[in-house]
Amino acid sequence: MKIGQQQSSQAHIQRLAWIGALCAVFLIGLFLGSRQDLGQLNKKIASYVRFPQPAATPQTLPTLVVDMEFEVYNELLKQRDEALETGVYIPSASDFVTATIQVNNSVVPVNMRFTAGPAAHLEENEKWGFEIRTRDDRMPLLGLQRCYLTDPQANNWLNQWGFARTLENEGLLTTRYQFVKVIFNGTDNGIYGLQEGFANELLAAGGRPAGVIVEFDADLLWKSLAHFEGGLDTAYADPVANLSAYDFQYFEVDTFRDATIARDPDLSTQKDTAIGLLRALQNGTISASQVFDVARYGRFLALADLWGAPEATSLVNLRYYYNPNSEKLEPIGFNANPLSTDARISLAATYHDPFIQAAYAQEAWRVSQPEYLAELQAALEPEFEQLREAVRTDYALAETPWDQLRERQERIRQSLDPVQPAFAYMGSPALTSDNIVRIDIANVINLPVEILGFDINGATFLSPDRAWLSDNADALLTPHTDRVILRTYDATTTPVIQYLQVDIPLTELHRLDSELDFMQEMEIQVHTRILGLDTTYQTRAQEGYPDIFIPGSDQ
């Protein structure tokens, strides 16, 4: 509404200016009469009068004018040279330099330093990335006490904004993202992305109480990259170092705003609890579903998958908020670089926890439906189009994301509707002499699969009973539930398919169907479904195969 009113006011002023100018021309013409040609006079007046022009874009981006003293700037250049030499910038508290940023007629005193990580963005003619903290709590920068200035290309321009807004719409925490123009010491650096930092403003915007934000500290990763002279691919390929931005056991745990936390006993307690949760997760003492808010974390993973943002799940980018009400950690969306790759997220981001995997599956199915994207597009498209016009000076090829998101929706739906989620085999018919029918069942997908029951000859349905399971059941099933749910099959950790042995007593079959002839061949269909979803799959238990060796069984 304000934008429309401003445009209307500007148009009114323009009309008055034109009318005034024409009146002036007419009056001067009457006064001069034949002494001067009226057309020539119009040209002279036009050369002196500059009429205001309509706004070039529907949305005007804020301009940040950064000023830094000569000596301070030289200190910044020294840090840049050191980073380029090692290939990595590893920040320290002493690296902050002072500056002022003028925006909207206000001058905000700030501390600045480069953003941590690979130093490629510090090359000549690149948009250097900065971490910014205001020096006066009463003078925020566009409402922010902490923020980051980044090259929009590093986060795929408008798609980072769209991803962040989607998280907001879904009630998830995320750093807010906008575009600004930057003039640095008199040089026009074009358009930057201004991304919110990790402070109480972020929590308040998300409707959460003030609390502690924790992260997996990436300093060890950056030091390792420096050890390999900044060669990211070389470092990741090293078979001894075994580096990965997704290996949560490689990182230390750290918090933001340590000084503020130290002054508050409640926050100090929350800090100890939050760090303790992550460290317990690292050493395997507790499961991920005991650490994280399962529903929110599953929703976050699903939206990262929809937006083609596996980088959002990297431990370099992920941050966590300890919610003192739920006593669980919630994910915070940060750098994501959405729709820059066709890759899907890795389910390693679920920490191999079946309940988080089920939450992901449920949310991924929901957001992959056409009506979901139609509603999202209707909500975001008007502002998206305004921003697209606003950044056109620096990024003329900006495209809308909706077609890409529709393609990703289709791939997610296909992924969550596998051809066959389980294998099933009949045991030896000779086992009927032991009054049992044996079925060996294995999960062959990377999501937990629930065994719903057994269809016998299309006439009798039998629900599973944990009393019928083999000795190795605990290793194959999800804990803390009476249901029979097979854990995921992960070829990276379990190179062979593992089977659950189910021995169905003949007495149970006879109880349900007294006319069942055990001397005749039986056709058994195993009914399964992906945990968290509704679709039921039927897998015929194959006959004529030798008994499968089950580790831990008495075979």
QUIBEL-V300526 format. One record per residue. N is the residue number from 0. SS is DSSP state (@ for helix, = for strand, . for the rest). OMEGA is omega in whole degrees, -180 to 180 (NA if undefined). BURIAL is + if it has 16 or more other C-alpha atoms within 10 Angstrom, else -. Layout:
n = {N:N}
ss = {SS:SS}
omega = {OMEGA:OMEGA}
burial = {BURIAL:BURIAL}
//
This chain:
n = {0:1:2:3:4:5:6:7:8:9:10:11:12:13:14:15:16:17:18:19:20:21:22:23:24:25:26:27:28:29:30:31:32:33:34:35:36:37:38:39:40:41:42:43:44:45:46:47:48:49:50:51:52:53:54:55:56:57:58:59:60:61:62:63:64:65:66:67:68:69:70:71:72:73:74:75:76:77:78:79:80:81:82:83:84:85:86:87:88:89:90:91:92:93:94:95:96:97:98:99:100:101:102:103:104:105:106:107:108:109:110:111:112:113:114:115:116:117:118:119:120:121:122:123:124:125:126:127:128:129:130:131:132:133:134:135:136:137:138:139:140:141:142:143:144:145:146:147:148:149:150:151:152:153:154:155:156:157:158:159:160:161:162:163:164:165:166:167:168:169:170:171:172:173:174:175:176:177:178:179:180:181:182:183:184:185:186:187:188:189:190:191:192:193:194:195:196:197:198:199:200:201:202:203:204:205:206:207:208:209:210:211:212:213:214:215:216:217:218:219:220:221:222:223:224:225:226:227:228:229:230:231:232:233:234:235:236:237:238:239:240:241:242:243:244:245:246:247:248:249:250:251:252:253:254:255:256:257:258:259:260:261:262:263:264:265:266:267:268:269:270:271:272:273:274:275:276:277:278:279:280:281:282:283:284:285:286:287:288:289:290:291:292:293:294:295:296:297:298:299:300:301:302:303:304:305:306:307:308:309:310:311:312:313:314:315:316:317:318:319:320:321:322:323:324:325:326:327:328:329:330:331:332:333:334:335:336:337:338:339:340:341:342:343:344:345:346:347:348:349:350:351:352:353:354:355:356:357:358:359:360:361:362:363:364:365:366:367:368:369:370:371:372:373:374:375:376:377:378:379:380:381:382:383:384:385:386:387:388:389:390:391:392:393:394:395:396:397:398:399:400:401:402:403:404:405:406:407:408:409:410:411:412:413:414:415:416:417:418:419:420:421:422:423:424:425:426:427:428:429:430:431:432:433:434:435:436:437:438:439:440:441:442:443:444:445:446:447:448:449:450:451:452:453:454:455:456:457:458:459:460:461:462:463:464:465:466:467:468:469:470:471:472:473:474:475:476:477:478:479:480:481:482:483:484:485:486:487:488:489:490:491:492:493:494:495:496:497:498:499:500:501:502:503:504:505:506:507:508:509:510:511:512:513:514:515:516:517:518:519:520:521:522:523:524:525:526:527:528:529:530:531:532:533:534:535:536:537:538:539:540:541:542:543:544:545:546:547:548:549:550:551:552:553:554}
ss = {.:@:@:@:@:@:@:@:@:@:@:@:@:@:@:@:@:@:@:@:@:@:@:@:@:@:@:@:@:@:@:@:@:@:@:.:.:@:@:@:@:@:@:@:@:@:@:@:.:.:.:.:.:.:.:.:.:.:.:.:.:=:=:=:=:=:=:.:.:@:@:@:@:@:@:@:@:@:@:@:@:@:@:@:@:@:.:=:=:.:.:.:@:@:@:.:=:=:=:=:=:=:=:.:.:=:=:=:=:=:=:=:=:=:.:.:=:=:@:@:@:@:.:.:.:.:.:.:.:=:=:=:=:=:.:.:.:.:.:.:=:.:.:=:.:=:=:=:=:=:.:@:@:@:@:.:.:@:@:@:@:@:@:@:@:@:@:@:@:.:.:.:=:=:.:.:=:=:=:=:=:=:=:=:.:.:=:=:=:=:=:=:=:=:=:=:.:.:.:@:@:@:@:@:@:.:.:.:.:.:.:=:=:=:=:=:=:.:@:@:@:@:@:@:@:@:@:.:.:.:.:@:@:@:@:@:@:.:.:.:.:.:.:.:.:.:.:@:@:@:.:=:=:=:=:.:.:@:@:@:@:@:.:.:@:@:@:@:@:@:@:@:@:@:@:@:@:@:@:@:@:@:.:.:.:.:.:@:@:@:@:=:.:@:@:@:@:@:@:@:@:@:@:@:@:@:.:.:.:@:@:@:@:.:.:.:.:.:=:=:=:=:=:.:.:.:.:=:=:=:=:=:=:.:.:.:.:.:.:.:.:.:.:.:.:.:@:@:@:@:.:.:.:@:@:@:@:@:@:@:@:@:@:@:@:@:@:.:.:@:@:@:@:@:@:@:@:@:@:@:@:@:@:@:@:@:@:@:@:@:.:.:.:.:.:.:.:.:.:.:.:@:@:@:@:@:@:@:@:@:@:@:@:@:@:.:.:.:.:.:.:=:=:=:=:=:.:.:@:@:@:@:@:@:.:=:=:=:=:=:=:=:=:.:.:.:.:.:=:=:=:=:=:=:=:=:.:.:.:=:=:=:.:.:.:@:@:@:=:.:.:.:@:@:@:@:=:.:.:.:.:.:.:.:=:=:.:.:.:.:.:.:.:.:.:.:.:.:.:=:=:=:=:=:=:@:@:@:@:@:@:@:.:.:.:.:.:.:.:.:.:.:.:=:=:=:=:=:=:=:.:.:.:.:.:.:=:=:=:=:.:=:.:.:.:.:.:.:.:.:.:.:.:.:.}
omega = {-179:180:180:-180:179:180:-180:179:179:180:180:179:180:-180:180:-180:180:-179:180:-180:-179:177:179:178:-177:-178:179:179:178:-178:-176:179:-176:-176:-180:179:-175:179:178:179:178:-179:180:-180:180:-180:-180:-175:178:-176:178:-179:175:178:-176:-178:179:-178:180:-179:175:177:177:178:-176:177:-177:-180:-174:-178:180:179:177:176:178:180:177:178:179:-180:179:180:180:180:-179:-179:-176:172:178:-172:170:-178:-178:-178:-178:175:-175:177:171:177:177:178:177:177:176:177:-174:175:-174:165:-177:168:179:176:-176:173:180:-171:-176:-177:-179:177:176:177:174:176:-178:179:-177:166:-174:173:179:-179:-179:-177:-178:-178:178:177:-175:177:-174:174:178:-180:-179:170:-176:172:-178:-179:-179:178:175:170:-171:-177:175:176:-179:179:-180:179:177:177:178:-179:-178:177:180:179:178:174:-179:-170:176:-180:179:170:-176:170:-174:-179:175:-180:178:-179:177:-173:176:167:175:-174:-178:175:-173:-178:-176:178:179:-178:180:179:179:178:-180:175:178:-177:-174:175:-177:-180:166:-174:-175:-176:180:176:-180:178:178:177:177:178:177:177:175:-180:-175:-179:179:-179:-179:-178:-176:-176:-179:-178:177:-177:175:176:-177:-177:-173:179:-177:-170:167:180:-177:179:173:175:-177:-178:178:-180:-177:-178:-175:-178:-180:179:178:178:179:178:-179:-179:-177:179:179:179:-178:179:176:175:-179:-177:174:-179:179:-178:-179:-180:173:-178:-172:167:-169:-177:-178:-179:176:179:178:180:-180:-180:174:177:179:-176:179:-173:177:179:179:-179:177:180:174:-176:-176:170:-176:176:176:-180:-177:179:-179:-176:177:177:177:178:175:178:-180:179:-175:-178:-172:175:176:-179:174:-175:172:177:175:179:169:178:176:-176:179:179:-174:-178:173:177:178:178:176:-177:-179:-179:179:177:-179:-175:178:180:-176:-178:178:-179:178:178:180:180:179:-178:-171:-169:-179:180:178:-179:177:179:180:176:-176:-177:-174:-180:-180:-176:-175:-174:-179:-179:176:-174:-165:180:178:180:177:178:179:175:-179:180:178:179:178:-179:-177:176:-175:178:-178:-177:-175:169:178:-180:175:173:-178:176:-180:-179:178:176:175:178:176:167:-176:175:177:-173:178:171:-177:177:-176:172:179:-177:180:174:-177:-179:-173:176:-177:177:178:-176:-174:177:-175:177:-177:178:-178:179:-178:-170:-178:-177:-178:-173:-176:-179:-175:-175:176:-178:172:175:177:179:-180:-175:179:175:-180:171:-179:-176:-179:-180:180:-172:178:177:-180:-174:172:-179:180:178:-178:179:177:179:179:178:-180:179:-179:-178:-175:-179:-178:-179:-176:178:179:177:177:171:-178:175:177:-180:-180:170:175:-178:-178:-179:-173:-175:178:179:177:179:-180:176:-175:179:174:178:177:178:180:178:-179:179:178:180:-176:-180:NA}
burial = {-:-:-:-:-:-:-:-:-:-:+:-:-:+:-:-:+:-:-:-:+:-:-:-:+:-:-:-:+:-:-:-:-:-:-:-:-:+:-:-:-:+:-:-:-:-:-:-:-:-:-:-:-:-:-:-:-:+:+:+:-:-:+:+:+:+:+:+:-:-:-:-:+:-:-:+:-:-:+:+:-:-:+:+:-:+:+:+:+:+:+:-:-:-:-:+:+:+:+:+:+:+:+:-:-:-:+:+:+:+:+:+:+:+:+:+:+:+:+:+:+:+:-:-:-:-:+:+:+:+:+:+:+:+:+:-:-:-:+:+:+:-:-:+:+:+:+:+:+:+:+:+:+:+:+:+:+:+:+:+:+:+:+:+:+:+:+:+:-:-:-:+:+:+:+:+:+:+:+:+:+:+:+:-:-:-:-:-:-:+:+:+:+:+:+:+:+:+:+:+:+:+:+:-:-:-:-:+:-:+:+:+:+:+:+:+:+:+:+:-:+:+:+:+:+:+:-:+:+:+:+:+:-:-:+:+:-:-:-:-:-:-:+:+:+:+:-:+:-:+:+:+:+:+:+:+:-:-:-:-:+:-:-:-:-:-:+:+:-:+:+:-:+:+:+:-:+:+:+:-:+:+:-:-:-:-:+:+:+:-:+:+:+:+:+:+:+:+:+:+:+:+:+:+:+:+:+:+:+:+:+:+:+:+:+:+:+:+:+:+:+:+:+:+:-:-:+:+:+:+:+:+:+:+:+:+:+:+:+:+:-:-:-:+:+:-:+:-:+:+:+:+:+:+:+:+:+:+:+:+:+:+:+:+:+:+:+:+:-:-:-:-:+:-:-:+:+:-:-:-:-:-:-:+:+:-:+:+:+:+:+:-:-:-:+:-:-:+:-:+:+:-:-:-:+:+:-:+:+:-:-:+:+:-:-:+:+:-:-:-:+:+:+:+:+:+:+:+:+:-:-:+:-:-:-:+:+:+:+:+:+:+:+:+:+:+:+:+:+:+:+:+:+:+:+:+:-:-:-:-:+:+:-:+:-:-:-:-:+:+:-:+:+:-:-:+:+:+:-:-:-:-:-:+:+:+:+:+:+:+:-:-:-:-:-:-:-:+:+:+:+:+:+:+:-:+:-:-:+:-:-:-:-:-:-:+:-:-:-:-:-:+:+:+:+:+:+:+:+:+:+:+:+:-:-:-:+:+:+:+:+:+:+:-:-:-:-:+:-:+:-:-:-:-:-}
//
